[in-house]
Every structure is written in structure tokens, then in C-alpha cells.
Amino acid sequence: MPPDYSGQNLRGRSFKGQNLTGANFSKADIRGANFTNAILKNADFTGAKAGLQRRWTIGLLTVSWLLSGLSGLLSIVLGALVALIFKSNNTEHFIAGIVSLILLLVFCIITIRKGLTASLGAFALAFAVAIAIAIAIAATGAIAVAAAVGGVFGLTVAVAVAVGIAVAVAIAVAGAVAIAVAGAVAVAVGIAVAVAIAVAIAVAGALAAARAGALAFAFAFTLFNAYIGWRSLAGNEKDAWVRSFAIAFAATGGTSFRGADLTDVDFTGAILRNTDFRNANLTRTRFYEVKKLDLARVDNTILINLAVLNLLISRNGRKKSYLGANLKGANLIGADLKEANLKDADITEATFQGACLEWANLTLAQVVGTNFTSAQMTGACVEAWNIESTTKLDNVDCRFIYLLESPKPGTDDRERRPSSGEFQPGEFTKLFEEVLNTVDLIFRNGIDWKAFVNAFQTVQDQNADTELALQSIENKGDGVVVVKVGVPDDADKEKIHSDFTQNYQLALQAVEEKYKAQLQAKDEQIVVYRQQSGEMAEIVKLLANKPINVQVDNKVENKNMTNSNDASRKIEIGSVGRDFNASGQALNLGDISGTVTNTINQLPASPEPEKPGIKELLTQLQAAIEADTNLPQEDKAEALEQVKALAEAGKSPQEGAMQKAAKTAIKILKGTISSLPSATKLVEQCSNLLPLISNFLGLG
């Protein structure tokens, strides 16, 4: 039975690395407790109080106040430098005061607009402006002014900037730490301490240093930088590093869930200030109505995004944008996401049970393993969402959906499903059954069917225990072709997709090498070739040798959830076996072989029986090609044609045209055999014969 710690005082306890699956920590005081690397699956932390123990709170506040006090001392130095401007009877002091004021004003302006990090670079700009002013004054010829520029000026600039940056960083960080540890009251006290020290120093040194202006400036600059600290904790990205540092520092000694497995843990209503969640597994972890989670350390989790963090707490994302957000494993049971933008979001393994997703945009969303049980999805857009058999769509309440985010050009058609009327109970789930058991292969620049067939057969060999069936081919226009491959429920779809992608690229490279040699074409011509081969007429031609049922469907309605801009043309294809032939023509190898033999026999025999000549080498090459069982019939016929071309070139090997033809033939032969396994006998024989043939033909 899981342990029960409900309502107990567990401050400072260590549960590091323990297996506490299903444990009850509801309403427990877990401040300072250590759950690092613990297994806490299905544990209950509802109403628990996490964070710092009292001694740690006092210690961290003391540090932040000391830092504030130090900044108060530095503020007086800064104020004194600026107060030099009021000593109008001393030209050197006046110039130094003006320069210091310019530097600090530029520093403050850039800090407000761009953040503290950007303001560090403001020194260069401010320094340049100050130099320009000093030179302009010096240009009047005043010797005293020139001396000021050479002496007091340089020292004043260096001190003013150094002190200003130190004060700004010290106060901003101190304020942020104080807020993170104990709230706004603490930072107010921190500022009061800083100002009190500033006043004391100002009064004590009033006769020798600055006037009232020093105190005023010190007070204003302290408030300014305290505001920067507050702004950073409010989530302003301009000072994100201040917030990160303050939260990391404030979490020292707090409750630690670092690296813990918090799958399906319930934190509803818990207080999570100064808690460490770094690298924790937050799959379906429930954070509904938790408090102070924004002050927890959440590196390497989905909580790093404040918008996602607030959504998990409030469950209210109505009309909000989570474009491209990482919501992997998010617990959004019952969430209101009506009209929310989840385009390109990763919601893998997330749960939306009972959630409202009406009119939500799920275009390109990753929904593998996502639970939509009993969700409301009427009007949602599911264009190109990545769905598979682990996606749960049980009892989804949906009257209709859209397959396109934007209407087709010149129309208002967003591919509504059903095209008219509404889904009857259970029809929405049935609509996706076909998709859930398919692997979608998308070709964006057309498809080379020769490479496709080679890759398909290779993938079948690599996955011999998995039945693969070519279900449909759809031409989407603009060179985009989608091929759906049916697979069993338990198939490793990711592996099949990866295997095919890799083998298609290898086959494509081999085929393109052959096309380059044949057509002497550039890469752009090959792209055009592939786009043209994506046309339905070409597809039918290439599949003509396979006894299949071809159905051209011009209806807008179809059961494939392929989210196209053109779903009007579709070819349905039954199971494709290993005898799949894309040639579209019956090949008579006997005729071709006879022609090749006749051409070779016209060449002279080698004068040395022990040393084969061009005739004997080509005869060996022809025999090797004809005997190979791995080479498709179409490729075999083409290879024999190239042997014939080499034989023709052997009659007049010195002619430029013949040499060019021979080079092309050898390139095509190399491209043809490149798709075969390296251990194939034909590959080995060609690697020996082709160099010898090249030498005989004078090709080098």
C-alpha cells in the first residue's frame, strides 16, 4: 500500500531517489524537502506547501538586503559625481558632472527600452557622445577646459559608468531576489535599507561632498533599478537573466523535485514558491490552481514558457495563441481552449479529456499519444496534424471539422467534413480509423517512381515481419504527392517512415546519376522531371504492369485525412507485393540481348588468349548483367543497351563522338548498379571490368 504522509510536517526531510508511487502528500508541509530523482508517479500533493524553510528565507533576505545596502553606498558615490555639475565656479567639475549625467541618462534610457544587458553596451555610445561634447568645448581654445578633458574627465567617466552599472545590477538583483523569496513587502524593505544608508552617508559627508542633489539622485536611481528588478520577475523578456538568476538563487534550500518522475502527479491548490523542478518528468502532471509556480525553478521543462505555465494553472486558453508551443505531456483535462491557436504545437502525450477545443487550430500539431477522450472539437481545424494509432479519440463530441486552415484560392472551401450535415455519434472516430493505421509519405518536389519502387521493396525486405500495403496516392498539385502506406496496428511507424525516407534518398541519388548521364541535365531539369512524373497519367502508366484496381475519384469527399489543397484526384491501390513493377511496359530481354551479342561479335578478338580484349570484356559484362537476379528487368534492359553503346564505341574508339558516348554509357552503368547492395556479384564484376573497358577505349 502506498505511504500516507497527508497533513504531516515533512520540512527538510529527504526522499531522494525513493520509489513513492501513489504516495499521499496532500496538505503536507514539504518546505525544504528533497525529492531529487524520486519516483512519484500518481502521487497526491494537493494543497501541499513547498518552498523554503524559515531559516533559509531569513538568510536569503539578509543577503538581498546587504546587497541593497551596498548599492546604497555606491549610489552616494554616483550622486556625488553628478552633483559636480552644480559647482559652476569650477570648470573642470562642471564638465565632469555634465559627462557623468549624460552617461547615466543614456544608461537609464537604454535599460528601460532594451534591458540591463543592452545597457552594458550603452557605455560605448555614451562615452562617444561625452567625448564629442568635450572636444567641442575644447575646440574653443580654453586651456582650462582642455586640462579638464585630459584629467578629471577620464577618471569621472570610468568611475561613473562602473559605479552606475554596479548599482543597477546590485539593486535589480537584490530586489528580484527579495520578491522571489518573500514578496513585494520584502523588496520595499530592501529599498528602505538602501535609501537609509544613502541618507546617513549623505548627512555625514554633507560638508565635504555632494549637496542635496546627491541624495536626490541616489534615491531616484535606487528606485529606478528596483523597478528593473520588479519588471524582470513580472516576466519581461528584456531582463530575463535577472529573473532567472533571482529565481535560481531563491530556490536554494527550497523543495527539490529535480529529476523526479512526476507522471500523473496532482499538485492542485499547492503552494510551489522556491521549488526546483529542473529536468523533472512532468507528463500529465496537474498544476490546476497552484500558487507561486512562476517563482519555481523550471529549467528544461514545459513550464519554462510562462504562457504554458499560466495555461496549466488556470486551464483557460480561450482565444489565446500557443503557436509552436511545447505542450508535450501537458495535463489540460477540462481546459477551455475554444478558438485557441495550437498550430505547430507539440501536444504529444498530452491529455485533453473533456476539454473544449471547439474552433481550435490544430494545424501541423503533433498529437501522437494524445488523449482527446470526450473532448469537444466541433469546428476544429486538423490540417496535416500528426495523428497515429496511440491517439485517443473515444467519445469525441464533434459535429464537423475542417481539413484546411485557409480556404482554397478563390473559394471559401476549407474542406469541411462532413461536406454537409453533421457527424452522427461515433462517425468522427471512424473517419480517422484509416489514418491511424497508415504511414504518410510526402514528396514535395514530385516523386520519382523508379526510386520509389526500389525503396519500397527494400523497406519490405527490412521489415519482413510487417505487412505493408500501398493504400492511396494523391497528387496535391505544385509537385506535392502524398503516398499512404497501410500498416498493422502494432507496427513501428516511425521506423518504417525512417527506413523509407533513407532508402528513397539512396535510390533517388542512384537514379538521378543515371538521368544526368542520359540527359546531360542539370539538377533543375531533374526536379522538373520528378514534378512531371507526379501527374496522375504518369502514375497510371508506371503502375500498368501491376493487376490493381485504379479508381479516379473526382468527388470532394474522401475518407483520407490528407488535408490537401487539391483532393479532387485520387488513386486507390490495393496491396502491393514484391512483384511491383513501375515500368509500364513488357520488356523482351531476349531481343535486346541478341542485338548486344551481334554488336559485340563485330569487334576483333584479342590477339592474346590469356589477355582479354575489348570483345571479351564486353562479353563478360553482358553475361554478368544477364545473370544477376537483383537487377529489375527494366534496369537490366537499360544496362544491356549501354553495353551495346560501348561495343559500338569499340569499333572506332578514337572518334570524339564515340568517346563521349562511351563515357555516358559507363556513367549510366555505374548509376544503374549503385542501387544494388555492395556485396552483389554484379557490383563486384563491374568494379573490375569497367576500368579495363575504359582503358581499352582510351578514356583513362
Disulfide bonds with the S-S distance in Angstrom:
none
